[in-house]
Amino acid sequence: MKVILVDRVLHLGNVGEVVNVSNGYFRNFLAPRKLAVYADQKNKQQLDMQKKRLGKKVDEHKAIAVALKQQIDGLRLEFIKKVGANGKLFGTVTSVDLARELEGKGMLVERRLIVIPNPIKSVGTFDVKVKLFQDVEAKFQVHVAMDPAQAEELKAKSKAAKKSKKEEATETASGLPAQPERELTDDEKLSIEANKILRS
């Protein structure tokens, strides 16, 4: 059923929005708390009347959204993550992580309002949008970097692997039998990926 929200409802919508809800949710939760009123397309006149009555409230909520947009626009959130052998993150940076990070900076934003165009699964810089209100959208950046401790560990492993290869080359040049070429370990693969990331 369609209802018009009389107040902002977490995870549902902003004041003045027409949303679809179940009969039970409206009857048992929204209506008793005066958070929404019934709105049918047949009853468009009532819907328009409700919207006019809510005009002031809508304007107040929009003003709050515009103020929040000014805080968020141009913001850059930093995340330090561990990286796998394929250069991908262990896990993904999600809208929950972003909402938590924004909250830590004093900006309360519902995760459902955060729009991540593509899943954040690697290091780099990503553009993210927040739909704060109808026609009010903020944009910010998310920068994901490799954990410095992991990067140092990988550098050390990379140096050790290079040293070992030099020793093998020296042995071959001195007339000793060459060692058969071995497959790289996961740590060595990860080290190569880390070096590529650190150089970029």
N, C-alpha and C positions, 0 to 999 in steps of 0.2 A: 504494500500500500504506500501511497505517496503522502508525505507529511512535510510541513514547513517548519524549520527549526526556529524557535523563539529565542534560543540562547545557543551559545557554542557548546557542542557536545563532543567530548574527546573521542577520537577515532571514527567520528561520523560526519561532522561538518560544522560550518560556521553559521552564525545567525543569518536568517533570511534565505538560506539554501533550501531547495526542495530535494528531499532524499527518499529513497525507497527503503522501507523497513518492514519487518514482519508484524502482523497484527498483535501478537503477544508482546513483542518488545515495546510497541506503541502503548498498548493498553496497560501493561504492568510496570513500565519504567518511564517512558517519555511523558505520557499524559499526566500521571499523578504528580510528577515533579514540575509540571508546566514548562517542559523543555521544547515541546512541539505541539502543533495543532494539525488536525486532519486537513488535507488539501487534495481535492479531486479536480481533474481537468474540467469536468462538467460544472463544477462550482468555481469557475475562474474568477467571478466577481469577489467571492469571499477571499480567494487567494490574493487578489490585488489589494483588497482592503487590509489583509494581514500584513502584506509587504509595506504598505504605506504606514501602518501603525508601528512597524518595526524599523522604519527608516532611520530614526535617531540612533537606535541601538546598532544598526548596521554601520552607520557612519562612525560611531565610537569604536567599534571593533576594527573597522578599516583603518582608522587613525592609529590604533595600536599596531596593526600589521605593517603600516607604512614606517612607523618608528623602528620596528624590529628589522625591516628590510634595510634601513640605513645602517644598522649595526652589522648586519650580515654581509651586505654587498662588499665585494673585494677582499673578504676575509680569507686567510690561508690556514688550513688546519694541517698540522704535521703528525704523521704516524711513523713509528719505527717498528719494523716487522722483520721476522726471520724469513729467509728465502730458501726455497728448495733447489735441488740440483738442476732443474729445468728453468730456473730463473723466475719461477712463480712463487707467490707467497704461500706460507702455510696458513690456509684459511683465506677469507675475503674481508675487505673493509666494507661493512654493511651500513644501512641507514640507522640501525640501532647504535652502532659505534659513533656515527656522525652526530646523532641527536644527543648522545651522552657527552661528547666533546663540546658541543655547543652549550649544553647545560652547564658544563664546567666553567664556561666563559660568561655565565649569567644570562644565556638566551634560551628560553624554553621553547622548543620546537618539536611538534609531534613527528615521529618517524614516518608516518604515512604521507606527510607533506614534503618529504625529501625525495627528490627525483635524481637517481643515479642512472645516466644514459646507458652505461655498460658496466658490468660487475668489475669492481676494483680488485684484481687478482695479481698485480705485478707492481714493481716499483715504478715511480714516475709521478707526473702531475695530472690531475683529473679535474674537469669542470663539473660542478654539481649545482642543481637548482632547488629552490624551496618555494613551493606554492603556498604562500602565507594567507592569501585571501583572494577572492575573485578579482582578477586584474592586478594583483600585487604579487610579484615574483622577485625573489632575491637570488643572486648568484655568488658562489664562492668557490675556492679551489681546495683540493685535497692533495697534499704532497706525501708520497709514501717513499721512505728510504730504508735501506738495509740496516739492520742492527749493527752498530759500529764494532761491537765485541765479536760478532760473527764475521764481519769483514776482515778484522785483524787476524782472526784464527785462520781464515781462508788464505790470507796473504802468506802467513807462515807456512801453511801446507803447500802452497804453490811454490815457494822458495825451495822447500825441501824436495819437491818433485823435480824442479829444474836442476837442482844440485845432483840428484840421483841420475838424471839423464846425462848430465855432463860427465859424471864418473863412468857411465856405460860407454859414452862416446870415446873417452880417453882409453878405456880398456880395449875397445875395438881397434883404435889407432895403434896401440902398442902390440898388436898381433894376437891378442887373446881372442878366443871365439866370441862373436857377438851374441848377446842375449836375444832370444826371440822376443819380438814386440808383444807387449802384454796389453790387455784391455784396461782402460782407465777405471779407477775405483769411483764410487759415488762422490767421495770427498774431493777427488781430483777434478771431476766434472763440475762440482759445485764451485770449486776454487776458480776454474776457468770462467764460469758464468759470473762470479763475483768480480773478477778482474775486468771483464767486459763492462759490467754495470758501473764499477768505480771509475773506469776510463771515460764513460759517456757523460 
